[in-house]
């Protein structure tokens, strides 16, 4: 008798025990590799989803501040983020708070999110209920405190983080990877600046020797590259003032000639020539160099109206189309601080709103400067239903005074309700 047919089947078509063990091992290896990868993808998705919810609330609150012309608060709590507005001294949600979900949380600690302000239910009373930590936007859609900016971090269960960047002053919102997620240092460092990039490798030019050179000849001298702007004699040494040699470098050189628009580096800062320059050091008042920075500089020339600069951690906007060596924050200066707080050096137009000593005021006239709110001679109207002697009232306006409500019969200012006939007692 021959062997049973099933023996033949196994030998011809089946797997040996060794083969089965090999296949199981391969599947195990694939599982080991794939499961963490899938988990990482899932974690990244949850972080991204939580960040998108936070950004949507920030954008919603910012837009509401502009639409409602009032301060709006975005409050981060451990598991959710909400948008609040002030209702008679109490902050109330404008809609449902959005949960981050998926184990994503927010924590305010010394390491993370410590730049965010504590926000209380009564924003003017630090002893009232703490709602959380966050930012507030003013009626222009700018951060109420222009100096308040930074990175908001949300964290997953494994400790991985996602970063939400809040731009200084303007409150611009972006999502980015957090550097601390990269083990062993930042795998994606920020690109080098123009000046940090240096000049690159030295070109393979011939060495300079004491001989005559026709215009635009390139040479190497003392390990630096030069070309001559015009004919150079044997006595014209590269690097000397008065010589026709121009060093090929980003670094400013007193012997180089610069034309309008040329850029240089000096003390690791980038400058641009406003016009022809020779032997004029960047960074000095009177010299034709503008530093390429958003920080105000006394030696910079500003020629575009509405240019925004930073000075002493505050933001200022140029009201005119020219300014040079005019320090922001002074009466004689054309710079407008971007803030909803009243400033004596700011210019205000009709219906502009400001805060002063915790009260809100609206400008009654088309132009105001250095006129302090709260004075009878001032054009500022406090936004309140309480009678103020410096406020102007027209027929039909109603106020509260000593617990009673009064209605004005005609135009009035500095006439006390209950004592002046212009006021009609209502209740």
C-alpha positions, 0 to 999 in steps of 0.5 A: 500500500502506498502512503495516504494521500493527505501526506502527499498533500501536506508535503506538496502544498502545506507549510512545515513547522519551521515555515509556520514559525517563520511566518508568525515571527514576520507577522510579529515584527510587522505588528511591533513596527506598525502598532507604535506607528499607528499609535503615533499617527492617532496621537498626532491626529488628536493633538492636531484636532485639539489645536484646531478647536483652540484656534477656532475659538481664538479666531471666533473670539477675535472676530467677535471683539471686532464685530461687537466693538468690545473686549472678548476673552478666550479662556483655556481650561484643563480640558476645554476652551471657551469664549467669554464676554463681559456682561455687567462685570461678569464674564459669561460664555458666548456659546458652548466651550469646546473640549480638546478630547482624546486625552489632550489637556491644557496646563498652566505651569512655570514651564508651559503657558505661564505667559497667559493671564489668569482670567476671573469671572469678574475681570476687575476683581482678582478675588472672584472665581478663576475661570482659567488662563488666556488672552483677550482681544480688543475692538480692533482684533488686537491683543488687549495687552500688546506685550502679551504674546507667546506659545500656547501648548496642549499636551497628549497623554504621552507628553507630546505637545502641539504649539499654538503661536500668538503673535505679539500685539496683532494676536495673529494665530498659527499652529506649529510643531513644538521643538520639545517634541524632538528627542536629542535636540531640534530636528528642524531648527529655524532657518538661519538669518541672512547674516547668520548664513555668512558669505559661503566658501571662498571663491577660487580667485587668484591671489592679489599681487602688487600690479595693475588690474583692469576694472572688475578683476576678482582676487583673493587677499588675506583670505578674503575676496575682492573685486575692483570697481575701476582700474587699480594700480599696484599701490592700491591695496585691497581693504584700504580706504580710498582704494578701488577694491570692493570686498565681496561680503555681506559684512559692512566695510568702511572701504566698500561703496554702497548704493541705494537698496544694498544690504549689509550685516553689522554686529549681526544685524541687517541694514539696508542703504537708503542712498549712496554710502561710503565710510558711514557706519550703520546704526548711527543717526545721520547715516543712510542706513535703515536696520531691517527690524520691526523694533523702532530705531532712532536712526531709521527713516520711516516713510510709509503711513501706518508702519508698525514698530515695537518700542519698550514692548509696546506697538506703535503705528505711524500716523504720518508718511514720514518720521526720523528720530522721533521717539514713540510715546512723546507729545511731539511724536507722530507715533500712535500706540496700539492700545485701548488705554487712553494715551495723552500722545495719541490722536483720537477721532470721533467715536473712538473708544478708550479705557481710562482708570478702569472706565470706558469712554467715547470721543464726542469730537472729530479730533482729540489729543492730550485731553484727559477723560473725566474732565468737564473740558474734555470731549470724552463721554464715559459709557455708563448709566450713572450721571457724570458731571463731565458727560454731555446729555441730550433730550431724552437721555436717562441716567441714574443718580443716588438710586433714582432714574432721571431723564434729560429735558434738553441739552445739559452738562454739569447740572446735577439731577435732583437739583437742576430743572433740566432733569425729570425724575422717572423713578 
